[in-house]
Structure formats: C-alpha cells, structure tokens
Amino acid sequence: MPSLPRLALAFTLGLSAPSLALAAPDVVATTKPIHSLVAMVMGDVGTPRLLVGGSNSPHTYALRPSDAGALEAADMVVWTGPGMELFLTQALETLAIDADVVTLSETPGLSLLPVREGGAFEAHGHGEGEGHDHEAESHDGHDHEEEGHDHEGHDHEGHDHAGHDDEAFDMHYWLDPENARLMVGEIARRLSAADPENAAAYAANAEAADAALAGLTAEITASLAPVSDRPFIVFHDAFHYFEDRFGLTAAGSITVTPDVAPGAQRITELRERIAESGAACVFAEPQFSAAVVNTIIEGTAARTAIVDPEGATLAEGPDLYPQLLRAIAASMSACLAG
C-alpha cells in the first residue's frame, strides 16, 4: 500500500510548473477537506483561502470580518452546499456577488445518499447488517448504484443534479474518495473556465490527484476489510459515505445535531443499543466534548476512540484529504480490532 509520503509525492510530481506571468484567480474554499481538494487542483498556480480553519466546525461557525472581506474579493467560492455551511448561504448573496460560486453538491455524477431516517438511524438495522444499502441516490431521483463509481470508463458527466433539495441528502459526501475524484474534476473544469491561461496546469494536477485518490480507495478498502462486520456508534451521523464506500457496519449515532448534547433518556437508549447491537466502539469527534461518549460507554464493553470527519487537527493543504481518510480508517480499524 502507498505510504503518505509516496501519495504526497504523487501529487507533487503531477503539479505543473508555475507560470509566474499568469495571475491565479482569488479562490475561497469553505472547509478543510474542500480546501484540500481545491489546493490539489491549483497546485503551484495559486493557494486558495480557507474559511473554516483550525478545529472549527461548519455546523457552528460564524463569519468573521476578515471572512467577509475575503468573500467580497473572491473570484471563486467553492463550498459543499447550503445543506452544510448554513452560515454562508446569505453571505454568498450579499458579499460574494461577483464571485463564481462552485456548489460541489451539484457536481455531475456525484453519489448522494439520503439522510437516514430518525437521525440516529437505528430503525435501519445497520447494526444487524439489515438494510445496509450500498445504492446511492442521484439528485434527480434516478438510482445511482455503487458500480457507477468505477472510474475506468466512468462517465463524469453523470446526471444533471441542478435544482435538487440538499436537505434531503446527507451532505458529508466528501468522505467517499470516489466522490472526491469527481469533485476534483469539477473543480478543475471550473477553474479552467475562469482561468484558461492556466487550464493545462489544472488538468495535469487533477489527473495526478485522481490517480492518487483511486489508490487511496483501494488502500483503505484493504485496511478495513478485517473489521467491516463489527458494529459501532458514531457521535453524529457524519460517516454514512465512509461506511457505505468501505462496507462498514454502523449501529447508530449519539446525536442528530452535533452541538446539542443528548439527554438522559437518549443516553439510556444508547446503552441499550450498545448491548443489543454488540457495538465494539463508540466514536467521539475532536470538535465536540468527549464527556458524553465516556458517560455512554460506562458500564458497557464498548471502547472509544476519536474519528474526525473534517480534519480539525490536521494542517490545511493538498495533503490533508488523504491524511484525513487514512486517520479515520486507522482509528476505526484499531478500535474495532480491540
């Protein structure tokens, strides 16, 4: 399996030499994973600006004056979509009025999964292996089966997803690396349209990123295969795409809204859920207090570990995305293996 330095080298070798005479567009990206994919494509041409940095979460973020200035000056804004960065919806209309807004949830061919019923999704029986549906839904209502992710001959144009209701879909879609490959292609297309002088560099960078992400999918699939049948509970339902891509067995989530702590009744229900499903692990997230997780597993046989869907502790940049997915896989594998 390729190591992180080798994967980073793959990106580096694919980056075209900078054309110093050609100014890059001013690009703003919202979250760390999205920023990382944009940085992969831009390479040496330019550096995108990150809005939600550090350990901040897009669920609870509030724009700062410096963010407002960046949006006003931006030539392009790349975001997940209105179902994720709620803080940005109005700002795009009032501040980024001259920017090309790239809504990645509308990427052609993107696999979007529906929000799981009940938020905590116990009714779906994932802990018992019932109803673990690997079929995604496209934005226009057509079935989009997982075989459609095969990038050998995969049609990157896919369905036309414009006009869909983001609230009907789980918006953590970046956690499927096959979706990330499609997003890289869309970012390159939009950058090339806005900045045709650097189009060749964007295309070369996107091609190198696509190959590296394909290798990442294969690597993580192999690393998680030994623990794929072991149930677990997550802090909030952010890992649907990761679970679905790599065939994992999720048994539920602690909370529907990550910034609202569960009450006593919910904690009791979760302890019962751990016992019923045989959940080996209950995963916390670094953006939120782990105290509630420790309370839930007290008196049970479940272990705990941290999984991070957004890269709170990772340095921003083109290497963050593969580091993020590797870290999730390593944490899950270690905890589930005991």
LUMLUM-878373 format. One record per residue (C-alpha): residue in one letter; x, y negated, z. Coordinates in nm, 2 decimals. Example, Ala and Ser with C-alpha at 12.3 -4.5 7.8 and 13.67 -1.06 7.14 Angstrom:
BEGIN
- resn	xx	yy	zz
- A	1.23	0.45	0.78
- S	1.37	0.11	0.71
END
This chain:
BEGIN
- resn	xx	yy	zz
- M	0.00	0.00	0.00
- P	0.13	-0.35	-0.07
- S	0.26	-0.55	0.23
- L	0.16	-0.91	0.29
- P	0.49	-1.04	0.16
- R	0.45	-0.84	-0.16
- L	0.10	-0.97	-0.21
- A	0.22	-1.33	-0.14
- L	0.49	-1.27	-0.40
- A	0.24	-1.15	-0.65
- F	0.06	-1.49	-0.61
- T	0.39	-1.68	-0.63
- L	0.50	-1.50	-0.95
- G	0.17	-1.58	-1.11
- L	0.19	-1.95	-1.03
- S	0.28	-2.16	-1.33
- A	0.55	-2.42	-1.30
- P	0.41	-2.76	-1.21
- S	0.36	-3.02	-1.48
- L	0.48	-3.33	-1.29
- A	0.34	-3.57	-1.55
- L	-0.02	-3.44	-1.51
- A	-0.21	-3.56	-1.21
- A	-0.42	-3.29	-1.04
- P	-0.78	-3.37	-0.95
- D	-0.86	-3.45	-0.59
- V	-1.03	-3.14	-0.47
- V	-1.20	-3.09	-0.13
- A	-1.28	-2.73	0.00
- T	-1.50	-2.67	0.30
- T	-1.39	-2.36	0.49
- K	-1.06	-2.19	0.53
- P	-1.15	-1.88	0.31
- I	-1.29	-2.10	0.03
- H	-0.99	-2.34	0.06
- S	-0.76	-2.04	0.03
- L	-0.92	-1.92	-0.30
- V	-0.90	-2.28	-0.44
- A	-0.54	-2.31	-0.34
- M	-0.46	-1.98	-0.51
- V	-0.60	-2.12	-0.84
- M	-0.45	-2.46	-0.81
- G	-0.10	-2.33	-0.72
- D	0.17	-2.58	-0.78
- V	-0.06	-2.81	-0.97
- G	-0.21	-2.96	-0.65
- T	-0.32	-2.90	-0.30
- P	-0.69	-2.90	-0.20
- R	-0.80	-3.08	0.11
- L	-0.97	-2.86	0.38
- L	-1.27	-3.00	0.57
- V	-1.34	-2.73	0.84
- G	-0.99	-2.67	0.97
- G	-0.84	-2.51	1.28
- S	-1.07	-2.30	1.49
- N	-1.38	-2.49	1.39
- S	-1.69	-2.31	1.27
- P	-1.91	-2.43	0.98
- H	-2.21	-2.33	1.19
- T	-2.13	-2.60	1.44
- Y	-1.92	-2.85	1.25
- A	-1.99	-3.23	1.23
- L	-1.83	-3.45	0.97
- R	-1.56	-3.70	1.09
- P	-1.50	-4.04	0.94
- S	-1.19	-3.90	0.76
- D	-1.40	-3.63	0.61
- A	-1.64	-3.89	0.48
- G	-1.35	-4.07	0.32
- A	-1.23	-3.75	0.16
- L	-1.57	-3.68	0.01
- E	-1.60	-4.03	-0.13
- A	-1.26	-4.00	-0.30
- A	-1.31	-3.64	-0.42
- D	-1.32	-3.55	-0.79
- M	-1.44	-3.20	-0.70
- V	-1.60	-3.04	-0.39
- V	-1.60	-2.67	-0.35
- W	-1.84	-2.52	-0.09
- T	-2.01	-2.20	0.00
- G	-2.37	-2.34	-0.04
- P	-2.65	-2.50	0.16
- G	-2.72	-2.18	0.35
- M	-2.38	-2.20	0.52
- E	-2.24	-2.56	0.55
- L	-2.56	-2.73	0.67
- F	-2.35	-3.03	0.78
- L	-2.26	-3.10	0.42
- T	-2.59	-3.09	0.24
- Q	-2.68	-3.46	0.29
- A	-2.32	-3.58	0.27
- L	-2.29	-3.44	-0.09
- E	-2.58	-3.66	-0.19
- T	-2.47	-3.97	-0.02
- L	-2.09	-3.95	-0.01
- A	-1.97	-3.73	-0.29
- I	-2.18	-3.89	-0.55
- D	-1.91	-3.90	-0.82
- A	-1.77	-3.55	-0.75
- D	-1.82	-3.23	-0.94
- V	-1.98	-3.01	-0.68
- V	-1.90	-2.64	-0.72
- T	-2.15	-2.43	-0.53
- L	-1.99	-2.09	-0.51
- S	-2.31	-1.90	-0.42
- E	-2.41	-1.97	-0.78
- T	-2.11	-1.80	-0.93
- P	-2.23	-1.59	-1.22
- G	-2.23	-1.22	-1.14
- L	-2.18	-1.27	-0.76
- S	-2.32	-1.00	-0.54
- L	-2.55	-1.14	-0.28
- L	-2.70	-0.93	0.00
- P	-3.03	-1.02	0.16
- V	-3.04	-1.15	0.52
- R	-3.10	-0.84	0.74
- E	-3.44	-0.83	0.90
- G	-3.47	-0.93	1.26
- G	-3.13	-1.09	1.26
- A	-2.98	-0.82	1.48
- F	-3.08	-0.56	1.21
- E	-3.13	-0.27	1.45
- A	-3.45	-0.18	1.26
- H	-3.25	-0.09	0.96
- G	-3.09	0.21	1.14
- H	-2.74	0.14	1.03
- G	-2.60	0.30	1.34
- E	-2.75	0.63	1.24
- G	-2.64	0.60	0.88
- E	-3.00	0.55	0.76
- G	-3.07	0.29	0.50
- H	-2.71	0.18	0.46
- D	-2.79	0.02	0.12
- H	-2.49	-0.05	-0.10
- E	-2.71	-0.21	-0.36
- A	-2.68	-0.59	-0.36
- E	-2.94	-0.83	-0.50
- S	-2.87	-1.08	-0.77
- H	-3.01	-1.43	-0.74
- D	-3.28	-1.38	-1.00
- G	-3.43	-1.08	-0.84
- H	-3.26	-0.81	-1.05
- D	-3.09	-0.52	-0.88
- H	-2.71	-0.55	-0.88
- E	-2.56	-0.22	-0.79
- E	-2.21	-0.19	-0.65
- E	-2.09	-0.02	-0.96
- G	-2.12	-0.36	-1.12
- H	-1.81	-0.47	-0.92
- D	-1.59	-0.26	-1.15
- H	-1.36	-0.53	-1.29
- E	-1.24	-0.31	-1.57
- G	-1.48	-0.44	-1.84
- H	-1.69	-0.62	-1.57
- D	-1.90	-0.90	-1.72
- H	-1.80	-1.20	-1.52
- E	-2.09	-1.40	-1.66
- G	-2.34	-1.17	-1.50
- H	-2.69	-1.31	-1.43
- D	-2.78	-1.67	-1.42
- H	-2.82	-1.74	-1.05
- A	-2.92	-2.10	-1.06
- G	-3.23	-2.20	-0.86
- H	-3.22	-1.92	-0.60
- D	-3.31	-1.97	-0.24
- D	-2.99	-1.94	-0.04
- E	-3.18	-1.89	0.28
- A	-3.30	-1.55	0.16
- F	-2.94	-1.43	0.13
- D	-2.65	-1.37	0.37
- M	-2.40	-1.65	0.29
- H	-2.09	-1.48	0.43
- Y	-2.03	-1.34	0.08
- W	-1.66	-1.42	0.07
- L	-1.59	-1.12	0.29
- D	-1.63	-0.89	-0.01
- P	-1.30	-0.92	-0.20
- E	-1.48	-0.83	-0.52
- N	-1.69	-1.14	-0.48
- A	-1.37	-1.33	-0.42
- R	-1.24	-1.22	-0.76
- L	-1.55	-1.37	-0.93
- M	-1.51	-1.69	-0.73
- V	-1.15	-1.73	-0.83
- G	-1.26	-1.70	-1.19
- E	-1.54	-1.96	-1.14
- I	-1.30	-2.20	-0.96
- A	-1.05	-2.17	-1.25
- R	-1.33	-2.24	-1.50
- R	-1.45	-2.55	-1.33
- L	-1.10	-2.68	-1.26
- S	-1.01	-2.63	-1.63
- A	-1.32	-2.81	-1.74
- A	-1.24	-3.10	-1.51
- D	-0.86	-3.10	-1.58
- P	-0.80	-2.95	-1.93
- E	-0.43	-3.05	-1.93
- N	-0.36	-2.80	-1.65
- A	-0.60	-2.53	-1.78
- A	-0.32	-2.29	-1.87
- A	-0.18	-2.31	-1.52
- Y	-0.52	-2.25	-1.36
- A	-0.58	-1.95	-1.59
- A	-0.24	-1.79	-1.50
- N	-0.29	-1.85	-1.13
- A	-0.64	-1.70	-1.14
- E	-0.51	-1.39	-1.33
- A	-0.24	-1.33	-1.07
- A	-0.49	-1.38	-0.78
- D	-0.74	-1.14	-0.94
- A	-0.49	-0.86	-0.97
- A	-0.38	-0.91	-0.61
- L	-0.74	-0.91	-0.48
- A	-0.81	-0.59	-0.67
- G	-0.51	-0.43	-0.49
- L	-0.64	-0.57	-0.16
- T	-0.97	-0.39	-0.21
- A	-0.81	-0.06	-0.27
- E	-0.57	-0.10	0.02
- I	-0.84	-0.19	0.28
- T	-1.07	0.09	0.14
- A	-0.80	0.34	0.22
- S	-0.72	0.20	0.56
- L	-1.08	0.20	0.69
- A	-1.19	0.54	0.54
- P	-1.09	0.74	0.86
- V	-1.32	0.52	1.08
- S	-1.60	0.44	0.84
- D	-1.86	0.66	1.02
- R	-1.80	0.52	1.36
- P	-2.07	0.27	1.46
- F	-2.00	-0.08	1.61
- I	-2.18	-0.40	1.71
- V	-2.06	-0.75	1.59
- F	-2.10	-1.08	1.77
- H	-2.32	-1.22	1.49
- D	-2.42	-1.08	1.16
- A	-2.13	-1.22	0.96
- F	-1.98	-0.90	0.83
- H	-2.25	-0.75	0.61
- Y	-2.04	-0.78	0.29
- F	-1.73	-0.64	0.45
- E	-1.93	-0.35	0.59
- D	-2.11	-0.29	0.26
- R	-1.79	-0.30	0.05
- F	-1.59	-0.07	0.27
- G	-1.88	0.17	0.37
- L	-1.87	0.09	0.74
- T	-2.14	0.18	1.00
- A	-2.27	-0.13	1.17
- A	-2.52	-0.08	1.46
- G	-2.63	-0.43	1.53
- S	-2.53	-0.78	1.63
- I	-2.54	-0.96	1.96
- T	-2.70	-1.28	1.84
- V	-2.88	-1.43	1.55
- T	-2.75	-1.78	1.60
- P	-2.38	-1.77	1.70
- D	-2.39	-2.09	1.90
- V	-2.68	-1.96	2.12
- A	-2.59	-1.71	2.39
- P	-2.82	-1.41	2.43
- G	-3.05	-1.39	2.73
- A	-3.07	-1.12	3.00
- Q	-3.33	-0.92	2.80
- R	-3.12	-0.92	2.49
- I	-2.81	-0.81	2.69
- T	-3.02	-0.52	2.83
- E	-3.13	-0.43	2.48
- L	-2.78	-0.43	2.36
- R	-2.65	-0.20	2.63
- E	-2.93	0.04	2.54
- R	-2.83	0.00	2.17
- I	-2.47	0.09	2.25
- A	-2.59	0.41	2.43
- E	-2.84	0.51	2.15
- S	-2.60	0.45	1.86
- G	-2.28	0.56	2.03
- A	-2.12	0.23	1.93
- A	-1.75	0.26	1.98
- C	-1.68	-0.11	1.97
- V	-1.84	-0.45	2.03
- F	-1.65	-0.71	1.84
- A	-1.61	-1.07	1.96
- E	-1.52	-1.38	1.74
- P	-1.25	-1.63	1.83
- Q	-1.48	-1.93	1.77
- F	-1.71	-1.83	2.05
- S	-1.67	-1.72	2.41
- A	-1.59	-1.35	2.46
- A	-1.75	-1.36	2.81
- V	-2.09	-1.24	2.68
- V	-1.92	-0.94	2.50
- N	-1.74	-0.84	2.82
- T	-2.07	-0.86	3.00
- I	-2.25	-0.64	2.75
- I	-1.98	-0.36	2.74
- E	-1.95	-0.35	3.12
- G	-2.05	0.00	3.24
- T	-2.05	0.14	2.88
- A	-1.79	0.35	2.70
- A	-1.76	0.08	2.43
- R	-1.43	-0.11	2.37
- T	-1.40	-0.46	2.25
- A	-1.17	-0.64	2.00
- I	-1.18	-0.97	1.80
- V	-1.27	-0.99	1.44
- D	-1.27	-1.33	1.27
- P	-1.48	-1.40	0.95
- E	-1.33	-1.74	0.89
- G	-0.95	-1.73	0.98
- A	-0.97	-1.95	1.29
- T	-0.61	-1.86	1.40
- L	-0.46	-1.84	1.05
- A	-0.26	-2.11	0.87
- E	-0.45	-2.26	0.58
- G	-0.33	-2.20	0.23
- P	-0.33	-1.94	-0.05
- D	-0.21	-1.66	0.17
- L	-0.49	-1.70	0.42
- Y	-0.76	-1.50	0.24
- P	-0.56	-1.17	0.21
- Q	-0.44	-1.22	0.57
- L	-0.80	-1.27	0.69
- L	-0.93	-0.95	0.53
- R	-0.63	-0.75	0.65
- A	-0.67	-0.88	1.00
- I	-1.04	-0.78	1.01
- A	-0.96	-0.43	0.87
- A	-0.67	-0.38	1.12
- S	-0.88	-0.49	1.42
- M	-1.17	-0.27	1.33
- S	-0.95	0.03	1.25
- A	-0.76	0.00	1.58
- C	-1.07	-0.04	1.80
- L	-1.28	0.22	1.62
- A	-1.00	0.47	1.63
- G	-0.96	0.42	2.00
END
